[in-house]
Amino acid sequence: MAARFEAARSLPFQHWLKAIGVPPAGSADLGQHWHLLAARTRQSWLAEPGIGAVRAERLERFFAHPEVVAMVGYLEHQEVSAFSRLEFPLVIRSNSSLDRPSASEPP
């Protein structure tokens, strides 16, 4: 069983979407990562080609459904890459003079 799951981790994201039962999404670009899809709002779904009001509502409900959220949590815990949390480096920008080199420091 462990070998099977290990092999499943490498399946393409589209296979995972089908296995989980994502409702039809028209010709919308579904990308390659679950959390980016789950973060979409009804309005962002409506902006996708082939997505009308009914389909946008179904997609929004699907991604928020407690059973789906629990399943994705399990897959995340199992380290399936398409379901892992996205981490972005923290970048702090400031116009403060403290962030600029002083006249005596090289740029």
Secondary structure as a PSIPRED ss2 file (coil, helix, strand):
# PSIPRED VFORMAT (PSIPRED V4.0)

   1 M C   1.000  0.000  0.000
   2 A H   0.000  1.000  0.000
   3 A H   0.000  1.000  0.000
   4 R H   0.000  1.000  0.000
   5 F H   0.000  1.000  0.000
   6 E H   0.000  1.000  0.000
   7 A H   0.000  1.000  0.000
   8 A H   0.000  1.000  0.000
   9 R C   1.000  0.000  0.000
  10 S C   1.000  0.000  0.000
  11 L C   1.000  0.000  0.000
  12 P C   1.000  0.000  0.000
  13 F H   0.000  1.000  0.000
  14 Q H   0.000  1.000  0.000
  15 H H   0.000  1.000  0.000
  16 W H   0.000  1.000  0.000
  17 L H   0.000  1.000  0.000
  18 K H   0.000  1.000  0.000
  19 A H   0.000  1.000  0.000
  20 I H   0.000  1.000  0.000
  21 G C   1.000  0.000  0.000
  22 V C   1.000  0.000  0.000
  23 P C   1.000  0.000  0.000
  24 P C   1.000  0.000  0.000
  25 A C   1.000  0.000  0.000
  26 G C   1.000  0.000  0.000
  27 S C   1.000  0.000  0.000
  28 A C   1.000  0.000  0.000
  29 D C   1.000  0.000  0.000
  30 L C   1.000  0.000  0.000
  31 G C   1.000  0.000  0.000
  32 Q C   1.000  0.000  0.000
  33 H C   1.000  0.000  0.000
  34 W H   0.000  1.000  0.000
  35 H H   0.000  1.000  0.000
  36 L H   0.000  1.000  0.000
  37 L H   0.000  1.000  0.000
  38 A H   0.000  1.000  0.000
  39 A C   1.000  0.000  0.000
  40 R C   1.000  0.000  0.000
  41 T C   1.000  0.000  0.000
  42 R H   0.000  1.000  0.000
  43 Q H   0.000  1.000  0.000
  44 S H   0.000  1.000  0.000
  45 W H   0.000  1.000  0.000
  46 L H   0.000  1.000  0.000
  47 A C   1.000  0.000  0.000
  48 E C   1.000  0.000  0.000
  49 P C   1.000  0.000  0.000
  50 G C   1.000  0.000  0.000
  51 I C   1.000  0.000  0.000
  52 G C   1.000  0.000  0.000
  53 A H   0.000  1.000  0.000
  54 V H   0.000  1.000  0.000
  55 R H   0.000  1.000  0.000
  56 A H   0.000  1.000  0.000
  57 E H   0.000  1.000  0.000
  58 R H   0.000  1.000  0.000
  59 L H   0.000  1.000  0.000
  60 E H   0.000  1.000  0.000
  61 R H   0.000  1.000  0.000
  62 F H   0.000  1.000  0.000
  63 F H   0.000  1.000  0.000
  64 A H   0.000  1.000  0.000
  65 H C   1.000  0.000  0.000
  66 P H   0.000  1.000  0.000
  67 E H   0.000  1.000  0.000
  68 V H   0.000  1.000  0.000
  69 V H   0.000  1.000  0.000
  70 A H   0.000  1.000  0.000
  71 M H   0.000  1.000  0.000
  72 V H   0.000  1.000  0.000
  73 G H   0.000  1.000  0.000
  74 Y H   0.000  1.000  0.000
  75 L H   0.000  1.000  0.000
  76 E H   0.000  1.000  0.000
  77 H H   0.000  1.000  0.000
  78 Q C   1.000  0.000  0.000
  79 E C   1.000  0.000  0.000
  80 V C   1.000  0.000  0.000
  81 S H   0.000  1.000  0.000
  82 A H   0.000  1.000  0.000
  83 F H   0.000  1.000  0.000
  84 S C   1.000  0.000  0.000
  85 R C   1.000  0.000  0.000
  86 L C   1.000  0.000  0.000
  87 E C   1.000  0.000  0.000
  88 F C   1.000  0.000  0.000
  89 P C   1.000  0.000  0.000
  90 L C   1.000  0.000  0.000
  91 V C   1.000  0.000  0.000
  92 I C   1.000  0.000  0.000
  93 R C   1.000  0.000  0.000
  94 S C   1.000  0.000  0.000
  95 N C   1.000  0.000  0.000
  96 S C   1.000  0.000  0.000
  97 S H   0.000  1.000  0.000
  98 L H   0.000  1.000  0.000
  99 D H   0.000  1.000  0.000
 100 R C   1.000  0.000  0.000
 101 P C   1.000  0.000  0.000
 102 S C   1.000  0.000  0.000
 103 A C   1.000  0.000  0.000
 104 S C   1.000  0.000  0.000
 105 E C   1.000  0.000  0.000
 106 P C   1.000  0.000  0.000
 107 P C   1.000  0.000  0.000
